[in-house]
Amino acid sequence: MGVFFPRVFGVGYETVSGILEQRIGSVGLHLMGFLFLLAFLKIFALSLTLGSGGSGGVFAPSLFIGAAFGGAFGIVVNLAFPLVAAPYPAYALVGMAALFAAVSRATLTSIIMLFEMTRDYNIILPLMFACVVADILAWLIHPETIYTKKLARRGIRIEQDMEINVLKTRHVGEVMTHKVETIPQEMPLCEVRDRILETGHQGFPVVDGADRLVGIITGRDVMAQIKRDKNLPAGAVAQRRLIVAYPDETLDLAWERMGRHGIGRLPVVAREDPRRLVGFLTKGDLIRFRKGEEQPPMAADRAQGQD
């Protein structure tokens, strides 16, 4: 690319200026094809550079690509409607603003920036229309911006709304109870009842001899079956179709799952091993986190039994 298309390399401001000042070439199919080719090569070069860990920005390449695509589109319009179309640099300007608005979701910034460059009131309406449409389409295709995508991959969620949902900013592993009190699957229901009365917990994970999760048992399950046989093992009564959470997912997913299934607690299991219990999460944990209260160790242990 560097040998045959040296314009693709570097910041690209000289090429952008050439498009805006019509120094690249005269209107024609050859110039349209050249601008389209420059835009695709710039995308390819930028992807290789950033994807391989190289250094590079986003602002200047977005202006380059937007100017090339906008200029090429302007040439198409000029060839199709030569009597009513504006000069192709005007389309290049709007393309620059629209692409940057889509990339950064800074729509108002893009509109003001390009208006300050041109000082032309005639460009305001097409500029606003292109930037808003580009922003909406980009959001529908991918909710993250190019700036927040890297943070999202690291588990850091940046909200674009006026009010931030704090449950989207933290993970289950940060809030769950790590020290989980469990019930052996062979424990009789009468002993499970005594454990519930003693601790005040309303639900316990049921594990086998190897501490592998086999189900969950609640006070309601115990009271429904203990009259029939108080010596029934907990494993025979435990609910085995479990709704679980994972430590690497956000709290809002766990909250939504609790609401959808009408439950107040979720065993937290390792994603690579669904039977390895790593924690316990309750609605009480989520409510305390949302209120911003510090959770002392004893309260964290008691939270296991709350709905």
Residue frames relative to the residue before (quaternion, step in Angstrom):
aa qw qx qy qz dx dy dz
M 1.0000 0.0000 0.0000 0.0000 0.00 0.00 0.00
G 0.6556 0.5297 -0.3187 0.4336 3.55 0.99 -0.84
V 0.6567 0.5113 -0.3122 0.4581 3.58 1.08 -0.69
F 0.7958 0.3392 -0.1603 0.4753 3.56 0.76 -1.04
F 0.7957 0.1498 -0.0730 0.5822 3.60 1.12 -0.62
P 0.0742 -0.8491 0.5221 0.0318 3.60 0.48 1.15
R 0.5504 0.6232 -0.4010 0.3846 3.62 1.16 -0.40
V 0.5862 0.5921 -0.3756 0.4058 3.59 1.16 -0.52
F 0.6759 0.5009 -0.2979 0.4511 3.59 1.06 -0.69
G 0.7451 0.4048 -0.2978 0.4386 3.54 -1.28 0.39
V 0.7548 -0.3837 0.2797 0.4525 3.53 -1.35 -0.16
G 0.3726 -0.7734 0.4442 0.2564 3.58 1.00 -0.79
Y 0.4059 0.7304 -0.4769 0.2728 3.60 1.21 0.08
E 0.6132 0.5550 -0.3556 0.4354 3.61 1.06 -0.69
T 0.6589 0.4905 -0.3082 0.4799 3.58 0.99 -0.80
V 0.6287 0.5262 -0.3345 0.4647 3.58 0.99 -0.80
S 0.6558 0.4987 -0.3109 0.4738 3.59 0.93 -0.87
G 0.6378 0.5347 -0.3281 0.4468 3.59 1.02 -0.77
I 0.6427 0.5035 -0.3212 0.4799 3.59 1.07 -0.76
L 0.6981 0.4811 -0.2826 0.4487 3.59 0.85 -0.94
E 0.7375 0.3801 -0.2191 0.5135 3.59 1.12 -0.65
Q 0.4430 -0.7289 0.4232 0.3056 3.60 1.32 0.23
R 0.3924 0.7176 -0.4829 0.3128 3.57 1.02 0.83
I 0.5221 0.6463 -0.4110 0.3752 3.59 1.28 -0.16
G 0.7289 -0.3306 0.2574 0.5414 3.58 1.00 -0.80
S 0.5859 -0.5765 0.4371 0.3650 3.52 -1.30 0.15
V 0.6581 -0.5196 0.3696 0.4005 3.56 -1.27 0.46
G 0.3827 0.6987 -0.5366 0.2785 3.54 -0.84 1.01
L 0.6838 -0.4934 0.3383 0.4177 3.55 -1.26 0.27
H 0.6244 0.5513 -0.3544 0.4249 3.57 1.03 -0.71
L 0.6620 0.4841 -0.3062 0.4833 3.61 1.01 -0.79
M 0.6162 0.5408 -0.3464 0.4559 3.60 1.01 -0.76
G 0.6766 0.4839 -0.2928 0.4714 3.59 0.88 -0.92
F 0.6408 0.5314 -0.3263 0.4478 3.57 1.01 -0.81
L 0.6731 0.4912 -0.3012 0.4636 3.61 0.94 -0.86
F 0.6236 0.5194 -0.3366 0.4775 3.59 1.00 -0.76
L 0.6597 0.5089 -0.3048 0.4614 3.57 0.94 -0.89
L 0.6349 0.5249 -0.3291 0.4616 3.59 0.96 -0.82
A 0.6570 0.5211 -0.3157 0.4440 3.59 0.93 -0.90
F 0.6911 0.4673 -0.2879 0.4703 3.61 0.86 -0.92
L 0.6494 0.5070 -0.3247 0.4645 3.60 1.00 -0.75
K 0.6294 0.5263 -0.3338 0.4641 3.59 1.05 -0.70
I 0.6287 0.5203 -0.3305 0.4741 3.57 1.01 -0.78
F 0.6661 0.5033 -0.2978 0.4630 3.57 0.93 -0.93
A 0.6740 0.4938 -0.2974 0.4620 3.59 0.89 -0.91
L 0.6521 0.5091 -0.3130 0.4665 3.59 0.98 -0.84
S 0.6464 0.5188 -0.3221 0.4575 3.60 0.97 -0.83
L 0.6549 0.5015 -0.3137 0.4704 3.58 0.95 -0.83
T 0.6774 0.5105 -0.3006 0.4360 3.56 0.89 -0.92
L 0.7395 0.4001 -0.2347 0.4879 3.58 0.72 -1.05
G 0.6629 0.5305 -0.3121 0.4263 3.59 0.97 -0.82
S 0.7059 0.4345 -0.2643 0.4931 3.58 1.13 -0.55
G 0.6221 -0.5748 0.3348 0.4129 3.58 1.26 0.18
G 0.4501 0.6997 -0.4483 0.3267 3.58 1.23 0.16
S 0.5565 -0.6066 0.4588 0.3344 3.52 -1.34 0.25
G 0.3110 0.7373 -0.5572 0.2217 3.55 -0.96 0.84
G 0.3923 -0.7250 0.5180 0.2283 3.54 -1.14 0.59
V 0.4619 -0.6608 0.5211 0.2800 3.52 -1.35 -0.15
F 0.6051 0.6029 -0.3575 0.3775 3.58 1.04 -0.76
A 0.7237 0.4403 -0.2602 0.4633 3.60 0.66 -1.08
P 0.6600 0.4894 -0.3360 0.4603 3.67 0.86 -0.76
S 0.6334 0.5228 -0.3503 0.4503 3.61 1.01 -0.69
L 0.6333 0.5065 -0.3371 0.4783 3.61 1.05 -0.68
F 0.6320 0.5386 -0.3225 0.4544 3.58 1.01 -0.86
I 0.7068 0.4589 -0.2683 0.4668 3.57 0.76 -1.07
G 0.6542 0.5163 -0.3133 0.4553 3.59 0.97 -0.83
A 0.6544 0.5021 -0.3150 0.4695 3.59 1.00 -0.80
A 0.6636 0.5063 -0.3113 0.4543 3.59 0.96 -0.84
F 0.6836 0.4628 -0.2901 0.4840 3.59 0.87 -0.91
G 0.6662 0.5039 -0.3072 0.4559 3.58 0.94 -0.88
G 0.6505 0.5094 -0.3164 0.4662 3.58 1.00 -0.80
A 0.6450 0.5121 -0.3232 0.4662 3.59 0.98 -0.83
F 0.6496 0.4980 -0.3185 0.4781 3.58 0.98 -0.82
G 0.6358 0.5358 -0.3267 0.4495 3.58 1.01 -0.78
I 0.6306 0.5189 -0.3330 0.4714 3.58 1.06 -0.71
V 0.6176 0.5370 -0.3390 0.4639 3.58 1.03 -0.80
V 0.6728 0.4882 -0.2937 0.4719 3.58 0.89 -0.93
N 0.6516 0.5165 -0.3191 0.4548 3.60 0.98 -0.81
L 0.6612 0.4920 -0.3120 0.4726 3.59 1.02 -0.75
A 0.7025 0.4632 -0.2696 0.4682 3.58 1.04 -0.78
F 0.8055 0.0978 -0.0184 0.5842 3.59 0.96 -0.86
P 0.0665 -0.8657 0.4947 0.0388 3.60 0.53 1.12
L 0.6796 0.5205 -0.3040 0.4181 3.60 1.07 -0.58
V 0.7798 0.3334 -0.1688 0.5023 3.61 1.10 -0.59
A 0.5884 0.6111 -0.3694 0.3793 3.60 1.17 -0.39
A 0.4600 -0.6414 0.5376 0.2965 3.55 -1.18 0.65
P 0.6446 -0.4946 0.3835 0.4391 3.63 -1.19 0.27
Y 0.6053 -0.6212 0.3547 0.3493 3.55 -1.00 0.79
P 0.5685 0.5809 -0.4208 0.4029 3.71 1.02 -0.38
A 0.5896 0.5639 -0.3770 0.4386 3.61 1.13 -0.55
Y 0.6510 0.4929 -0.3056 0.4897 3.58 1.04 -0.75
A 0.6134 0.5431 -0.3445 0.4583 3.56 1.10 -0.68
L 0.6329 0.5287 -0.3269 0.4616 3.60 1.01 -0.79
V 0.6756 0.4749 -0.2945 0.4809 3.56 0.88 -0.93
G 0.6282 0.5407 -0.3348 0.4483 3.59 1.04 -0.73
M 0.6193 0.5416 -0.3384 0.4568 3.58 1.03 -0.78
A 0.6933 0.4738 -0.2776 0.4667 3.56 0.84 -1.00
A 0.6658 0.5170 -0.3134 0.4372 3.61 0.91 -0.90
L 0.6809 0.4839 -0.3064 0.4565 3.58 0.90 -0.87
F 0.6580 0.4902 -0.3255 0.4699 3.58 0.95 -0.77
A 0.6155 0.5356 -0.3476 0.4620 3.60 1.06 -0.68
A 0.6682 0.4919 -0.3028 0.4689 3.59 0.98 -0.81
V 0.6753 0.5091 -0.2948 0.4448 3.58 0.96 -0.86
S 0.8117 0.3021 -0.1209 0.4851 3.56 0.82 -1.04
R 0.3021 -0.7503 0.5015 0.3071 3.60 1.27 -0.50
A 0.4773 0.6207 -0.4651 0.4130 3.57 1.18 0.54
T 0.0703 -0.8657 0.4951 0.0248 3.55 0.63 1.17
L 0.6838 0.4788 -0.2966 0.4640 3.57 0.82 -0.96
T 0.6152 0.5441 -0.3426 0.4563 3.59 1.03 -0.76
S 0.6605 0.5136 -0.3096 0.4518 3.58 0.91 -0.90
I 0.6596 0.5102 -0.3157 0.4527 3.58 0.92 -0.89
I 0.6913 0.4746 -0.2869 0.4632 3.57 0.83 -0.98
M 0.6402 0.5465 -0.3302 0.4271 3.59 0.96 -0.87
L 0.7138 0.4402 -0.2671 0.4748 3.58 0.85 -0.94
F 0.6166 0.5250 -0.3617 0.4619 3.59 1.06 -0.57
E 0.6448 0.5110 -0.3226 0.4680 3.58 1.01 -0.75
M 0.6301 0.5294 -0.3373 0.4570 3.60 1.12 -0.59
T 0.7796 0.3611 -0.1822 0.4782 3.59 0.94 -0.84
R 0.1471 -0.8048 0.5480 0.1744 3.58 1.04 -0.81
D 0.5096 0.6335 -0.4100 0.4135 3.55 1.17 0.66
Y 0.3345 -0.7715 0.5063 0.1909 3.59 -0.48 1.18
N 0.5780 0.6062 -0.3806 0.3919 3.61 1.13 -0.46
I 0.6823 0.4963 -0.2921 0.4504 3.57 1.16 -0.50
I 0.4568 0.7273 -0.4325 0.2745 3.61 1.24 -0.27
L 0.7090 0.4705 -0.2890 0.4387 3.62 0.70 -1.01
P 0.6904 0.4311 -0.3159 0.4875 3.66 0.74 -0.81
L 0.6106 0.5546 -0.3489 0.4448 3.58 1.11 -0.67
M 0.6743 0.4800 -0.2949 0.4775 3.60 0.87 -0.92
F 0.6583 0.5201 -0.3191 0.4408 3.58 0.88 -0.91
A 0.6891 0.4868 -0.2865 0.4540 3.60 0.83 -0.99
C 0.6782 0.5008 -0.3023 0.4449 3.59 0.91 -0.88
V 0.6695 0.4941 -0.3050 0.4634 3.59 0.91 -0.87
V 0.6573 0.4975 -0.3123 0.4721 3.60 0.91 -0.87
A 0.6495 0.5158 -0.3183 0.4592 3.60 0.95 -0.85
D 0.6443 0.5239 -0.3165 0.4585 3.58 0.99 -0.85
I 0.6748 0.4955 -0.2986 0.4582 3.58 0.87 -0.93
L 0.6675 0.4993 -0.3071 0.4592 3.59 0.89 -0.90
A 0.6479 0.5143 -0.3223 0.4603 3.58 0.97 -0.84
W 0.6561 0.5057 -0.3125 0.4649 3.59 0.99 -0.82
L 0.6500 0.5085 -0.3235 0.4629 3.61 1.00 -0.73
I 0.6776 0.4793 -0.2931 0.4747 3.59 1.02 -0.76
H 0.8003 -0.0654 0.0892 0.5893 3.58 0.91 -0.91
P 0.3889 -0.7623 0.4625 0.2319 3.62 -0.46 1.14
E 0.6737 0.4917 -0.3029 0.4610 3.60 1.07 -0.63
T 0.3921 -0.6681 0.5679 0.2782 3.54 -1.23 0.51
I 0.6540 -0.5073 0.3682 0.4235 3.56 -1.23 0.19
Y 0.6507 0.5109 -0.3137 0.4659 3.57 1.21 -0.46
T 0.7375 0.4106 -0.2355 0.4817 3.60 1.00 -0.75
K 0.4928 0.6800 -0.4331 0.3274 3.61 1.21 -0.27
K 0.6536 0.5079 -0.3206 0.4605 3.59 0.94 -0.85
L 0.6488 0.5019 -0.3212 0.4732 3.58 1.00 -0.75
A 0.6370 0.5317 -0.3317 0.4489 3.59 0.99 -0.81
R 0.6322 0.5326 -0.3353 0.4520 3.60 1.05 -0.70
R 0.6852 0.4504 -0.2732 0.5029 3.57 1.18 -0.53
G 0.5828 -0.6065 0.3592 0.4043 3.57 1.29 0.02
I 0.5504 0.5810 -0.4077 0.4395 3.59 1.26 0.23
R 0.1575 -0.8118 0.5593 0.0569 3.55 -0.51 1.19
I 0.1236 -0.7726 0.6213 0.0433 3.56 -0.88 1.02
E 0.2587 -0.7889 0.5413 0.1331 3.55 -0.55 1.18
Q 0.3347 -0.7484 0.5428 0.1824 3.55 -1.06 0.82
D 0.5846 0.6163 -0.3672 0.3790 3.60 1.22 -0.28
M 0.6670 -0.4935 0.3738 0.4145 3.54 -1.34 0.20
E 0.7782 0.2151 -0.1170 0.5782 3.59 0.99 -0.82
I 0.3210 -0.7749 0.5174 0.1696 3.55 -0.64 1.13
N 0.3111 -0.7056 0.6045 0.1998 3.56 -0.98 0.87
V 0.3191 -0.7987 0.4770 0.1808 3.56 -0.20 1.29
L 0.5801 0.5910 -0.3845 0.4078 3.60 1.15 -0.45
K 0.6427 0.5139 -0.3252 0.4659 3.60 1.22 -0.36
T 0.6626 0.5433 -0.2957 0.4222 3.57 1.24 -0.29
R 0.7577 0.3087 -0.1811 0.5458 3.61 1.22 -0.28
H 0.4259 -0.7147 0.5087 0.2214 3.53 -1.24 0.52
V 0.6743 -0.5066 0.3645 0.3947 3.53 -1.28 0.51
G 0.6547 0.5515 -0.3142 0.4105 3.58 0.94 -0.88
E 0.6537 0.5206 -0.3162 0.4490 3.60 1.17 -0.44
V 0.7625 0.3759 -0.1779 0.4956 3.60 1.14 -0.57
M 0.5705 0.6356 -0.3802 0.3550 3.60 1.10 -0.62
T 0.5099 -0.5902 0.5242 0.3418 3.54 -1.34 0.32
H 0.2994 -0.7898 0.5116 0.1574 3.57 -0.59 1.14
K 0.7151 0.3812 -0.2378 0.5355 3.58 1.06 -0.75
V 0.0359 -0.8430 0.5346 -0.0469 3.55 -0.05 1.35
E 0.2974 -0.7299 0.5892 0.1779 3.55 -0.95 0.94
T 0.1139 -0.8268 0.5507 0.0096 3.56 -0.64 1.14
I 0.3480 -0.6981 0.5875 0.2153 3.54 -1.39 0.24
P 0.4004 -0.6890 0.5371 0.2766 3.65 -0.83 0.88
Q 0.5527 -0.6559 0.3983 0.3251 3.57 -0.94 0.81
E 0.6783 0.4808 -0.3065 0.4635 3.61 1.16 -0.40
M 0.4607 0.6898 -0.4551 0.3238 3.64 1.20 -0.05
P 0.4560 -0.6907 0.4839 0.2843 3.64 -0.83 0.94
L 0.6277 -0.5697 0.3830 0.3671 3.55 -1.19 0.60
C 0.6051 0.5601 -0.3733 0.4252 3.61 1.04 -0.63
E 0.6676 0.4753 -0.2996 0.4885 3.59 1.05 -0.71
V 0.6054 0.5346 -0.3566 0.4696 3.57 1.09 -0.64
R 0.6270 0.5345 -0.3294 0.4611 3.59 1.02 -0.82
D 0.6574 0.5024 -0.3096 0.4686 3.57 0.95 -0.89
R 0.6385 0.5251 -0.3283 0.4570 3.59 1.01 -0.75
I 0.6383 0.5201 -0.3229 0.4668 3.58 1.04 -0.79
L 0.6719 0.4880 -0.2963 0.4719 3.59 0.94 -0.90
E 0.6698 0.5188 -0.2972 0.4404 3.56 1.03 -0.79
T 0.7840 0.3511 -0.1687 0.4833 3.58 0.87 -0.95
G 0.3884 -0.7188 0.4894 0.3049 3.58 1.09 -0.64
H 0.4620 0.6680 -0.4552 0.3650 3.57 1.26 0.08
Q 0.3225 -0.7631 0.5314 0.1767 3.55 -1.07 0.73
G 0.8005 0.1196 -0.0846 0.5812 3.58 1.25 -0.04
F 0.0959 -0.7913 0.6031 0.0286 3.54 -1.12 0.75
P 0.4200 -0.6361 0.5660 0.3140 3.59 -1.10 0.56
V 0.2636 -0.7465 0.5930 0.1471 3.55 -1.07 0.80
V 0.0760 -0.8163 0.5726 -0.0089 3.56 -0.78 1.08
D 0.4592 -0.6558 0.5180 0.3011 3.54 -1.28 0.40
G 0.7775 -0.3646 0.2418 0.4518 3.58 -1.30 -0.17
A 0.7031 0.4245 -0.2533 0.5112 3.58 1.20 -0.47
D 0.5020 -0.6719 0.3999 0.3695 3.60 1.30 0.36
R 0.4070 0.6763 -0.5000 0.3564 3.55 1.06 0.77
L 0.5014 -0.6797 0.4528 0.2857 3.56 -0.90 0.94
V 0.0761 -0.8060 0.5867 0.0205 3.56 -0.84 1.02
G 0.7969 -0.1625 0.1180 0.5698 3.61 1.16 -0.38
I 0.3357 -0.7009 0.5769 0.2513 3.53 -1.31 -0.32
I 0.1431 -0.7909 0.5927 0.0516 3.55 -1.00 0.85
T 0.1701 -0.7920 0.5825 0.0669 3.56 -0.97 0.92
G 0.6780 -0.4794 0.3650 0.4210 3.54 -1.29 0.25
R 0.6197 0.5433 -0.3423 0.4513 3.57 1.05 -0.68
D 0.6373 0.5203 -0.3291 0.4635 3.59 1.00 -0.80
V 0.6582 0.5196 -0.3105 0.4476 3.57 0.95 -0.92
M 0.6974 0.4759 -0.2873 0.4523 3.60 0.81 -0.96
A 0.6420 0.5304 -0.3310 0.4438 3.59 1.11 -0.58
Q 0.7803 0.3570 -0.1721 0.4838 3.60 1.07 -0.68
I 0.5800 0.6383 -0.3842 0.3295 3.61 1.09 -0.55
K 0.6110 0.5506 -0.3647 0.4364 3.57 1.13 -0.53
R 0.6476 0.5166 -0.3202 0.4596 3.55 1.11 -0.61
D 0.7689 -0.1687 0.1426 0.6000 3.58 0.93 -0.87
K 0.2657 -0.8074 0.5067 0.1436 3.58 -0.31 1.25
N 0.6702 0.4899 -0.3026 0.4683 3.59 1.25 -0.23
L 0.3489 0.7285 -0.5102 0.2953 3.58 1.23 0.22
P 0.4449 -0.6853 0.4928 0.2993 3.64 -0.91 0.78
A 0.6105 -0.5826 0.3967 0.3613 3.55 -1.11 0.68
G 0.6238 0.5686 -0.3408 0.4140 3.57 1.07 -0.71
A 0.6498 0.5192 -0.3229 0.4516 3.59 1.15 -0.56
V 0.7158 0.4267 -0.2354 0.5001 3.58 1.20 -0.48
A 0.5506 0.6606 -0.3855 0.3345 3.56 1.13 -0.64
Q 0.4600 -0.6494 0.5359 0.2821 3.53 -1.17 0.71
R 0.2019 -0.8306 0.5138 0.0732 3.57 -0.57 1.19
R 0.6137 0.4846 -0.3609 0.5083 3.59 1.23 -0.21
L 0.0533 -0.8732 0.4840 -0.0220 3.52 0.28 1.33
I 0.2414 -0.6812 0.6681 0.1773 3.48 -1.30 0.62
V 0.0472 -0.8425 0.5355 -0.0358 3.57 -0.45 1.18
A 0.2801 -0.7014 0.6181 0.2179 3.52 -1.40 0.09
Y 0.3137 -0.7286 0.5785 0.1897 3.54 -1.32 0.36
P 0.5600 -0.6550 0.3832 0.3325 3.62 -0.91 0.79
D 0.7099 0.4640 -0.2732 0.4541 3.62 1.12 -0.49
E 0.5938 0.5508 -0.3908 0.4374 3.64 1.20 0.14
T 0.5842 -0.6156 0.4048 0.3405 3.55 -1.18 0.57
L 0.6421 -0.5701 0.3680 0.3567 3.53 -1.22 0.58
D 0.6154 0.5631 -0.3684 0.4104 3.60 1.04 -0.63
L 0.6121 0.5365 -0.3542 0.4605 3.61 1.12 -0.58
A 0.6518 0.4987 -0.3125 0.4782 3.58 1.01 -0.81
W 0.6347 0.5314 -0.3224 0.4592 3.60 1.00 -0.84
E 0.6682 0.4941 -0.2961 0.4708 3.57 0.91 -0.93
R 0.6438 0.5240 -0.3213 0.4558 3.60 1.02 -0.76
M 0.6318 0.5205 -0.3346 0.4669 3.59 1.00 -0.77
G 0.6862 0.4918 -0.2891 0.4513 3.57 0.89 -0.91
R 0.6581 0.5289 -0.3134 0.4347 3.57 0.97 -0.85
H 0.7723 0.3383 -0.1797 0.5067 3.59 1.01 -0.80
G 0.4484 -0.7258 0.4354 0.2872 3.60 1.25 0.05
I 0.5217 0.6139 -0.4278 0.4098 3.60 0.97 0.81
G 0.3809 -0.7567 0.4977 0.1860 3.54 -1.21 0.51
R 0.7751 0.2410 -0.1428 0.5663 3.60 1.24 0.01
L 0.1128 -0.7836 0.6090 0.0490 3.54 -1.17 0.64
P 0.3387 -0.6858 0.5924 0.2528 3.58 -0.89 0.83
V 0.2730 -0.7552 0.5763 0.1517 3.56 -0.99 0.85
V 0.0567 -0.8196 0.5695 -0.0259 3.56 -0.64 1.16
A 0.5826 -0.5638 0.4488 0.3760 3.55 -1.27 0.39
R 0.5191 -0.6661 0.4361 0.3110 3.57 -0.90 0.91
E 0.7019 0.4597 -0.2745 0.4698 3.59 1.02 -0.75
D 0.7772 0.1607 -0.0959 0.6008 3.60 1.26 -0.30
P 0.2421 -0.8382 0.4698 0.1344 3.63 0.09 1.26
R 0.6829 0.4671 -0.3042 0.4721 3.62 1.18 -0.17
R 0.5783 0.5573 -0.3892 0.4512 3.59 1.26 0.06
L 0.2558 -0.7928 0.5417 0.1118 3.55 -0.39 1.30
V 0.0725 -0.8194 0.5685 0.0086 3.57 -0.75 1.08
G 0.8181 -0.0614 0.0431 0.5702 3.61 1.19 -0.20
F 0.2890 -0.7267 0.5962 0.1818 3.53 -1.38 -0.08
L 0.0873 -0.8056 0.5860 0.0060 3.58 -0.90 0.95
T 0.0757 -0.7978 0.5978 0.0193 3.56 -0.92 0.94
K 0.6548 -0.4870 0.3923 0.4244 3.54 -1.30 0.21
G 0.5952 0.5721 -0.3596 0.4349 3.56 1.11 -0.65
D 0.6258 0.5333 -0.3355 0.4598 3.58 1.02 -0.77
L 0.6862 0.4886 -0.2810 0.4597 3.56 0.92 -0.94
I 0.6525 0.5104 -0.3207 0.4593 3.58 0.96 -0.81
R 0.6551 0.5013 -0.3178 0.4675 3.59 0.96 -0.82
F 0.6433 0.5126 -0.3306 0.4628 3.57 1.00 -0.78
R 0.6660 0.5110 -0.3143 0.4433 3.57 0.91 -0.87
K 0.6720 0.4738 -0.2965 0.4857 3.57 1.07 -0.66
G 0.4560 -0.7124 0.4304 0.3153 3.57 1.26 -0.22
E 0.4183 0.7093 -0.4734 0.3126 3.58 1.18 0.44
E 0.4360 -0.6532 0.5469 0.2901 3.55 -1.13 0.66
Q 0.2633 -0.7878 0.5435 0.1211 3.54 -0.91 0.94
P 0.2814 -0.7716 0.5410 0.1807 3.64 -0.36 1.14
P 0.6907 -0.5129 0.3070 0.4070 3.61 -1.15 0.52
M 0.6723 0.4910 -0.3259 0.4481 3.62 0.88 -0.87
A 0.6431 0.5136 -0.3279 0.4639 3.57 1.02 -0.77
A 0.6198 0.5462 -0.3426 0.4474 3.57 1.06 -0.72
D 0.6541 0.4976 -0.3175 0.4730 3.57 1.02 -0.78
R 0.6717 0.4954 -0.3079 0.4567 3.57 0.96 -0.84
A 0.5747 0.6296 -0.3773 0.3617 3.59 1.13 -0.63
Q 0.5355 0.6493 -0.4079 0.3538 3.56 1.15 -0.51
G 0.7564 0.4112 -0.2271 0.4551 3.58 1.00 -0.68
Q 0.5651 0.6247 -0.3941 0.3677 3.58 1.21 -0.04
D 0.4261 -0.6688 0.5467 0.2690 3.53 -1.16 0.68
